[in-house]
């Protein structure tokens, strides 16, 4: 009986409405995950092309094509998650510029347009190096805010204390570097030197991302009771405890270890395995972080 | 004009008349709410006490829902009310994520965001919100915060030191005030919410929200 279970200073909710379930679910996770790959292949691809030039000539085609595919997955699931998908047009007809959703939608649309021209031009052999380079730099410039803007949306979601824009900006950037480097490693781009660079980018990004997640896990509760209440869902006994650690292990810890061994033994297959695990774990880690603040009662 | 709301929690007896009148007036679907009265029991038998807290949209001066809405479906009216344009809403649920008070829901019938509008349609016609009219003890006080002679302004002046808002740390500057309440009334983390434990039902979570 509840009246015997609590001390006099404690309070128990005895009549209330049902709480809402998860509102932003797996579609939004997929949206963020696909965007990380779609923008990451641009950011990492530009680095590869500037450093290695013709040694990674295949990137000139794989970069826009892969990016176009994943940017469209990102946009498709953004659209599918809307309760009024056809009203998406209102973002262009009635834009509200204080909203990061609006700014992001416009930027992502422009970036997808640039990438479409690049992909089509390369596949049809109608894009010379000079216009390609110009478009590549335009795509690079737009890829940065498109990578980051979701962190601002999460920051504007004022009800969810766990999502802080500064840490989310960092996590979005790291996710893009993980997504980009892992994709090129899976595609087997370049020689040993290229793979070494990609492996380093993957391992360093995964390490930094892991540090921030664990920092929030262990110390995030110190300054805000809502963060403490949210982190409780992934702490010992929390509903998402197992999933959180599966995400951290698959997405960050194992890839770091595999990259170290892969670089030491010059094993492309170990690097590819690290990449696959990193992409799978990235989705899980992001999903847990998206869902847990939504489990908390706000009123 | 800046319209505001005040609830005197020492008067509220938890009859839920406001909740029911809101449901009827605004045709709020089953399972959803624009206004609800939450019961929290404090202490142990025989020294137990029951508190009642009406919870609705705070019509914040710096509303996170208005800021995050990509199409201005959530917008300010000149009288300070934060209103919803259901026809423009794209159903992204950004506002649901942004509202620190959990006051916004996606209407399963219209697939648009919805919340308390202080009965903007009634106010425009010179009437009081439905919940104010329904309250048998006049615990709900509604009026112009810019007018020092209005009931709400006088009430705030008379109860200086006991006027509170929910989550002031969020810097949303709510225009919804409470008098006579404590931490248990206004802070959802100050009370335990036991899964499945409820006076009249065992539905504690809605698995299905909106059109998905």
Interface residues (C-beta under 8 A of the other chain):
Chain A: X2 X3 X4 X6 X7 X8 X10 X11 X12 X13 X14 X15 X16 X17 X18 X19 X20 X21 X22 X23 X24 X25 X81 X82 X83 X84 X87 X88 X90 X91 X94 X95 X96 X98 X99 X100 X101 X102 X105 X153 X156 X157 X158 X159 X160 X225 X226 X229 X294 X297 X298 X299
Chain B: X31 X33 X36 X38 X39 X40 X41 X42 X43 X44 X45 X47 X48 X50 X51 X55 X64 X66 X67 X68 X69 X70 X71 X72 X73 X88 X89 X90 X91 X92 X93 X94 X96 X97 X98 X99 X100 X101 X102 X103 X105 X106 X111 X112 X166 X170 X172 X184 X188 X189 X190 X191 X192 X193 X194 X197 X198 X199 X200 X203 X204 X205 X206 X207 X208 X209 X210 X211 X212
